[in-house]
Amino acid sequence: MLRRHCLAVMMLALTGWATGSHAQTPSQASWPAKPVRLVVGLAPGGLVDVLARTVQPHLAEALKQTVIVENRGGAGGNVAGAEVARNGQDNHTFLLNPSTTESVNPLMFASMPFDPQRDLRPVALLANSQLFLFVRSSLGVDTLEAFVEYARKRPEPLNYGSAGNGTTPHLAGELLKQATGMQATHAPYRGVAPAIQDLAAGQIDFAFGPATVFPMVQAGKLKVLAVASRQRAAVAPDIRTFSEAGIDGVFADSLFGVYAAAGTRDDVVDRMNAEINKVLARPEIQTRFLDAGAEALPLSVADYAARVQDEKKLFAPLMKSLGLKEQ
């Protein structure tokens, strides 16, 4: 009898192992146990906010729990990053920020309220917004080659606008200067929209911006010359990359990633990555992202982390050479 009882217990244990029931504790099986917060590091109505609210209902359906989008803009995403970092053991609070939170902010800000490497961990890549080079129509150039030649020969430097110091549109302009030897003076704005408005009005000469600027090209106010990415954009496949024009090193993709506090459990991170990627794989979501000027990119946690490491290698030397510091 004792032997039969021991064998029965052993068989039950082996059955549990085979079905994977050993892998989940009660706390794991019940996650999420309360509403999930998605803290967005930029203002309401912007691209990142639009993307967050596009995936919000689908993610809530998949998790069978409420997903709350909470905007906490300021300091290049540092305000939102600090909020998420403070919730180290919460397992229900996530950050949606540009990847420059990791690659640029530690080099640009004299002090940060958190350490991205120590206090955050990557969860998923939500989207990539490719940047295009736009010039004012009155500049009189139609190709990238003509633009660079014009800029080199001009006695006075051109002026270019960006969404602010350390943003990818700013760094794209500096990479262009570095790659071509052309001279240009940077004019930081509080967002891409006012920079593009001044570009269309002829107040500045060029700027990097997303595909949402194309209506101004169609209206004849601006011209688009290239995309600052390693590949052509799905939303505008006829626009060449800088590399195709013989100009290397002008890569300034705007990656928007999801992060968790460093103390978040592995199973929670894996589940969020899987559910986000399922949402991003839906054709209707991909179409809505493209309409907003971004591309949905489902990636594993490791692949997203690798993309950010590549971005660091590209931007770190540039940031150091510029010597930008924000308080």
N, C-alpha and C positions, 0 to 999 in steps of 0.2 A: 504493500500500500504506500509506504513512504517513497519507494522508488518511482511508482507511477505518479505520485504527487509532484515529485521533483521534475520528472520529465514533462509533466503538463505545464508547470511554471516556466521551464526552459523554452518550451514551444511557444508559449504566449509572449515571452520576451523576444524571441526570434521573429515572431510575426510582427510585433511592434517595430522592431528594427527594420524589417523589410518594407513596411508601409511608411516608414519615416516618422512615425508618431513620436519617436524619441527626440526629434529635432525641435519640437515646440513645447515650451513651458506654458502654463496658463496665461501668463502675462503676454507672451508672444502671440498666442492664438487670439487674444482679445484686442490686439492693436488694429486700428486706433480705437482707444477707449473714450475719446472725447474729441471735440472739433479740432481739426488740423489748421494751424495758422501758416499762411504764406506771406511773409513780410517782404514787401517790394521796396527796394531802395531808391526808387525814383517817383516823381510826382504822378498823380492821377491823370489819365488821358494820354500819357505818352506811350511810346511803342511797348515798353516792358509791361506797363499796366494793362494794355490791350491784350498782350499775349497771355498774361496771367489770368485775366478774366475769360479768355477764350477756352483755356483748359480747365478752369475752375469747376464747372458743373460736371464735366466728364470725369475728372479726378474724384470728385465727391461721390459720383455714382459707383466708380470702381472700388473706392475705399469703404462705401456704405457708411459714410460719415460726412458731416458738414465740413466744407473747406472755406475758410475765411481769408479773403485777400485784404491785407492791411498795408497801406502806404506810409512809409516813414522815410521821406526824402531828406537829403542834406549831406554835405561833406563828401561828395563823390561816392555815396553808398555806405559811408562809415556809420551813420546813425542807425540804419537798418542792420548792418553787420553786428554792431555792438548789442542791439536788442536780442538778436538770435544767439550770440555767443553767451549772453547771460543765462540762457535757458539750457544749460549744458546737460541736465539729466531729464529734461521734459519729454523728449521723444515725439513731440507733436508740433514743434515750431521749426519752420524752414525759411530760408532766405532766398529771394530771387534778385540777383544783382549782376551787373556786368562782371566779366572775369577780370577786369582791371582792378577789382577789389584785391585780388591776389598779386597781379603782375605789375601794377603801377602805383597803387596807393601807398604801399610801404616805402617806396622810393620818393614819393612826392610830399607826403605829409610828415612834418617834423615830429608829430606824435599822433598815435592812433589809439582809440579806446579799446582796441583788441588786437590780437596778432592773428592774421588770417591763417598762417601755417599751424599755429598752436591751437587756436580756438574754434576753427571751422573744419569741416570735412566735405569734399565734393559729393554730390548725390546724382546729378544728371545735367546734361546740356539741354536746355529748352530750345534755343534757336540761335541762328547766326544771321546777323543783318550785315550784308555786304555793303561797302561804301563805294560810291562813284565820284569821280572827279567832274565837277560842274564848273563852267566858266561863264562869265557874262557874255551875252551875244555880241555886244558892242566891241568886244576885244578883237574880233575879226579873225579868229582862228577856228578851223574846222576839225583838226586832227591833233592827237597828242604830240606828234612830232613837231607840228607847226607851233604848238603852244610852248613847248620846251625851247625851241629855237628863238621864239619871240622873247621869252623870259630871259634867256641868256644874253641877248643883244640889247635889251632895254637898259638904258643908263640908270634908271631908278628901279629899286626892287618892287615887285608886285606886292599886293596886299591880299592876304587870305584870312577867312574867318573860320571859326570852329565853335563847338559846343562848350568850350572852356578848356583851361589848362589841364593837360594830362588825359583828355578824352581821346578816343580813337580818331575822330576827325582831325584833332590837333596833331597827333602823332603821325597820321598819314601825310599831312603837309610837310612835316619835318623829314620823314622818310623820302618824300619826293625831292626835297631840296638836297638831301644827302646823296641820293642816287643819280641826280642830274647835274649837280653843281650850280643850279639856278639860285637866285636870291629872292627871298620873299619875306615880308613882315607879317607876323602873326597878330590877329585881332581876336581875342577871346570874347565870346558872347555867352549869355546865360541860356544855352540851348541851341540846337541846330536850326530851329525855325527862324529866329531873328537873324541869324547869319545868312540864311538863304534869302530872306526878304531883302536884306541889304545888298546881297549879290545881284538879285534881280533888278534892284534899283540903281545898280552901277556904283555903289559906295565902296565895294571891294571887288577884287578881280577873279578870285576862284575860291572854292570851298569843297570839302568832301561831305557827302550826305547820302542818305538811304534812297531806295527806289521810290519812296513816296514823293520825291521831288520831281519825278518824270512829267507830271502835268504841266509844270512850268517850261519844260523842254518842248512839249507839244504845243504850248502857247507861243513859242518863239522867244521867250524871255531868257532862257539859258541854253547852253549846249553841254552835252555829256560826252566825255572823251575817253574814259577808261574805267574799269572796275579794279579796286585795290584789293585783289584776292588772288589766291593761287589757281582758281578756276573761274570760268565765266558764271554769271548769275543765271539761275533758272528763270527768273522773272524777266531777264533781258539778255538772252543768249547771243544777240548780235553785237554786244558791247565787248571789245577786247580787254584782256588783262594788260597790265603794264609790262609783264614779261613777254607777252606776244609782240609788244612794240619795241622790245630790246632794252627795257628798263627793269632791272632786277631789284628785288628787295623792298618793293612797295606793297606790303601785305598788312592790311589793317582791318581784318574782320572784327565785327563787334559781337562777341560771344556773350550770351545771357544764360547764366547757369543757376542751378538750384543747389543750395548748401544746407548743411545741418550743423548744429553745435558739435564740437569734438566728442562730447560724451554720449552722443546718440548711439543706440544699439545697432550692431551690424545688420540684424534681421530687418530693422526698420528702414535703414538706408537701402538695402537690397529690394525691399518691397516697394518703396517709393520710386526707385529707379525703374523697376519693371512696369509699374502702373503708368508712370509718366511716359515711358517709351511706347507703351501700347496706345496711349492717347495720341502721341505725336505721329504714329504710323497710320492713323486714319486719314483717308484721302480728303475728307471735308476739312479736317484741321490743317492739313498741309496747304490746301487752297486758301483758307482764311489767313494763315500766316503769310503766304506769298502776297496776298492782297494788302496786308499791313506793311510789307517791305522786309519780311524776314523769311528764313527757311527753317522749317522744323527739322531737327537733327537728333534722332534717337541714338544715344551712345551709351556704352557701359560706363560705370564709375571710373574704371582704369583708363579708358580711352579719353574721357573728358579731362581727367587729370593730366594726361599726356599732352592734350591740346593746349592746356594752360601753361605747361612747362615750356612748350615751343614758343608761346607768346612771350613768356618771361625772357627767353633768350634773345628774342627780337627787340623787345622794348627796353630792357634794363640798360644796355649800353647807351641807347638814345636818351633815356631819362637822365642818366648820369652826366652825359655831355651837355644837356640843356640846363642842368642845375636847378630845376624847378623845385620850389619848396613852398608848401602851404602850411599855415598854422592850424 
